[in-house]
């Protein structure tokens, strides 16, 4: 594996210190090794991966999500001369480890919401709450890692996030989530697989790994005769089958990929295909912030637009869609005996799409949606192909 290219490795998937490596992720780019968490079994896992794939086992920098033993047990053997990044509260909890000796100078305290540089990466911590039956760990965070034009979110051991910027969490190239159970059990202090489904959709994360699963708390659900979800731990194969079944039932199979992570799994970014051919009668565009929208020209000449954010989906139909200029579109509202529907004005300017949907003087939707240059070109071709 060429470590100059961007790729990630799952170093461990387990929530506790028995029987294998704890939850951990490595991100490699331009020969730089960024490690997220250093729990039990991670040093051996990294050595095994380096032998198999030929990358550098020693991390150049280490991100610590929080001070629970399962995430710092082997920090002393991995730190070497690496910089270690964590919040000030986390630092106060782990610096007393006798194995760290005089290495306090290698630690750099970070602030949630404030980005920092680690080698070729820009990293933003997001404050995380992992309090359940037991008190949470002060200073806990998840990390948003950006490099090589890609975004990776490493997020485990959280039940809630505080001050998460939707622009940062929107549309990661890879999302790695910790999920303690399948059913919701807030007492664990960690989200469930069921809650992960909502996060994946809300953040528009097309590729996701889930790890940290034990399923032990799901045993409590066997006592409820009305419960229909898993009532106990699932094997990785059973969990993957349950996940695949959910995506199929919800109509999201193919739109989202959710994998039950295994130690040693490698992820590389999917290269975007060069698409300059005909667009067709339907186009879906993922804005760079918050929204996914689609346009479809129906056989009867009408136009259907759908706009979806993390919570709501709005679908509207228009008549007489026409290009008002080379890069703009107008469509009238539907009429019947009682009322007239809203009308549409859409324009493309650079890498921004302006949508104005109004009914009389009332705005139904108004917004400037930033899109990629490629999607702006696709949308312009769509207008030329389908409307005069």
N, C-alpha and C positions, 0 to 999 in steps of 0.2 A: 504494500500500500504506500503510495506517495504522500508523505506527510506535508508536502507543499500544497497539496490540494486539500480542500475542506472535507472533513469527514468526522463522524463521531463513533464512539464505542461505548456500549453498555458494559460497565465493569462489574456490576453487581445489581441484584434485584430484590434482596431479602430485607424484611423490616427488622429482624433481630440479629444477634451475633452468633447464633448456632447454626451449623450445617452449611455455610456458604458465605459468599460475599454480600455485604450490605449494599443498599442503593447508592449508585455512583455512576458518573458519566465523564468521559473524556471527550474534548473537542480539539481537533488538530487542524492547523492551518499555517502554511508558510513555515513548516518545521517547528512551530510552537505548540506545546502541549499544555492545554488548560484543563485542569482536573476539578471536578465538582464533587466534593465530599470524600473523606478518607477513612471510612469505617473498616470494620473487621474484614479481612480477606482481600482488600483492594490491592495491596502491594503484590501479592502473588498473582492476582488476576492480571495486573498490568504487565508483569514479567512474562506470563503465558502469552498474552496478546502480542507483546513485542517480538517474542520468538516466532510466532506464527505469521505475523504481518510485517515485521521489520521496522516498526516505528520506534521512537524513543520512549522507553518506559518511564523515565524520570520526568515528572511534571516541571514545567517552567514556572507555573503559577497555580495556586490552589484556591478555589472558592469554597468557603464553608457556609452551609445554609443555617446551621444552628449547632449548639454544643451537646446535643444528646450523644451518648457514647457510641451509638451505632453509626455515627457520622464522623467521628474524630478518633476512633480507637487506634488507627495506624498513622495518624498525622505525624507523630514524632519520627517514624521511620521513612516517611515520604517527603518531609519538608526539605531536607538537604539545605540547599541555598535558595530554594524557591521563595518567592513572595507569597504570603498567605493573606487573603482578603476575607474579612468578616466584619460584622458590626461591632461597635465598641462594647455592647452588652455581651455579645458572644465571646469576644476576646477576653473579657474579664472572667468568664466562666471556664475557658480552656487554658489560659496561660499558666495556671497553677499546676498543670500536669508536669511532674518532675522530669519526665523524659525530654521535655522541650528545653530544659537547661536555660542557656542564655540566649535563646533564639527569639526573644520578644521583638528584637529590632527588625525581624523579617515580617512581622505582622503589620498590615495596613488597615486601619479602621475605615469602613465605608458607611455611607448614609443612604437609607432607603429613598428611592426617587432621584438620586444623584448619580449620573453615569460616570464611570471611570475607565481608564485604559489599562488593559492587561495584554502586553504584546500587541498583536494585530487585531485584537478584539476590543469592542466597546461593550461594557457590561453595566447593566442597570439593576440594582437590587430592588425588590418590591417587598414591603413589610408583610409578614405572614403570621397568622394566629393559629397555633396548634394546641390550644387548650381544650381538653375534654374532661374525662373523669379526673385526670391528673393535671396539675398546673402546666401551662405552656412554657416554652423556653423564651425568655426575653431576648429581643434582637433577632428573632428568626426571620429569614427572608427566602424568597425564591430569586432566581437570576434570569434575566433576559440578556442573551449573548448575541452580539451582532458582529459579523465579519465576512469578508468575501461576498458582500451583497446578500447575505442570508441571515435569517433570524432563528435562533434556537432558544427555547424556554425550558429551563430545568426547574421543575416545581414539584417537590414532594414534601410531606409532613406539613400540610396546611389544611385548615378547615375554612378559613376566610382570608382574603387579602385586603390590605388597607392602602388606599391611595393608588390603586393600580390604574395607570394611564391606558385608556382604551386604544390609543394610537400605538402604544408599545406592545400590547398583548394581541392586537389584531393581526391575523394572517401570518403566524409563524411558519417557517419552512418545516420545523420539527418541534413538536411539543412532547416533553417527557413528564408524565404525571405519576405521582405516588397515590395509590388507592388501597386503603387498608382492607376494605370489605366490598362486597357487591352491592348490598343494600345500604341505605343511609343509616349510619350509626355515629352521630356527633360525639358520643362519649369517647371515641377513639382519638379525637382531635385531628383526624385526617379525612379527606373526602373519600367517597365510595366510587365504585365504577359507575353506578347510576348517575351520580353527580358529575362524573367526568364527561359523560355523554353531553350534558348541557354546556359544560365549559368548552368542549371541543367545538360544538356548534356555534357558541357565542363568540369564541375567538377565531372562528373560521380556520381551524387547524386541520389541514388536509392530511397530514401524516402525524400519527401519535403513537408513542409507546406508553404502556402502563406497567408499573412495577410496584414494589413494596407491598403487594397483596398477601394477606394471610387468610382472610375469610373467617377467622375464629369467632368474631362477634355475630356472624350470621347465624350461628347455632341458636341464638336467642329467638330467631324468627320461627323456628320449628314449633314453638309453643303457641303460635297464633294460627288457628285453623283456617283463617281467611288469607293467609300469606301465600303468594304464588311464586315468589322469587327463590333463589338458592337459599337453602336452610342449613348451610354449613360450608366448609371450605371446598373449593373446586381445584382440581389439578390444573396446570397450565393449559393442557389440551381442552379440558372442559370449560375453562374460563374463555379461551379463544372461541370456542363454539358458541358460548352464550353471547359474546360480543358480536360475532358475525351474524347471529340470529337477530339481535337487536337492530343492527344496521339494515338488514334485509326487511324486517317488519316496518321500520320507520321510513323506508324508501331512501336511505342514505348510503346504500351499498354502491361502491364505486366513487361516490363523492368524497367520502372520508375513509381513510385507512387507519385502523386501530389494531396494533399488534401487542400481544402479551410479551413483554420483553424477556429475553434470556441473556444470561451472562455471555459476553463475547459478540453480541449482535453489532453489526456495522451498518451505519446509515451514511449514504452519500446523497447529495442533492440531485434531484431529477432535472436534467437539462431541458429547458424550454425549447420546444420545436419551433422552427421558423415557419410561421404560417402566413403566407402572403396570397393564398388562393382565395376562391369565393367563400364568403361567410355563410350564405344561406339565408333562410327566412327567420331564423331565431338566433339571438346572440345573448350570452350571459357575461356580465362584466363584474369582476370583484374589485371594488374601489379599494384604495390603499388605506382607507379609514372607515370602519364601522358598517358599510353597506355592501350588499350584493344586489345588483339589479339586472333585469332581463327585458328584452323587447322581442316580440314575435308578431310578424305579419301573417294574419290568418288568410285562408283561402278566399274568404268573402271580402278581403281588402281591409278589414279592420285591424287595429293595432292593439295588442295587449301588453301592458307593462306591469312587471312585478318589482317591488322594492322591499328588501328584507334587511332588518338590522338584527341585533342580538335578541330582541324581544318580539318585535312585530313584523308581520308580512302584509303588505298592501298590494292588491291586484286590481287594476283598472282597465277598462276597455274604451277605445276611442274610434271615431270614424273620420274619414277623409284625411288620412295622414299624408302630408306633403312636405317636401323640403322647402323651407323658407329661404335658404341660401345654401352654399356649398357645404356648410358645417352646422346647419340647424334644421330643426324639424318642428312642424306645427300639426296638431290634430284636434278636431272638434269633439265636443262631448256628445254622448248618446242622447237622443231625444225620444220621449214617448208622450203619451197623452197628458201626463201630470208634471213632468219635470225634465230638465236638461242636465246631463251629467257634466263633470268637470272637463276642462280643455287642457291641452298639453303644449308647452313650449320647451324645447330642448336645444341646447347649443354646446358645441365642442370648441374649447379655446385652449390650445396647447395641450397640457396633460390634465385638464379639468373639464368636467361635464356639468353643465348647469341644467337642473331639472326644476321647472315651475309648473305645478299642476294646480289650477285654480277653478273654483266654482263661484261665478259671479265675482264678488270682492273678497271672498274667503279663500285663503290658501289651504289646499289639501296637503301639498308637499312642496317645499322650496329648499334647495340646497346646492352647493357647489361640491361635487364629488371628485376628489383627486384620483386619477387612474394612472396606470403605467403608460409610457409612450406607445408600447405595443398595442395595448387595449384601445388607446385613443385612435390609432391608425385603423384597427379592426372595426371600431364603431363608425368611423368615417366611411370605410368601404361598405359597411352594412347599409348606411343611408343611401349611398350611390347605387347600390345593387337593387334596393327595394322600393325606393321612392323617387318620384320625379320632382 
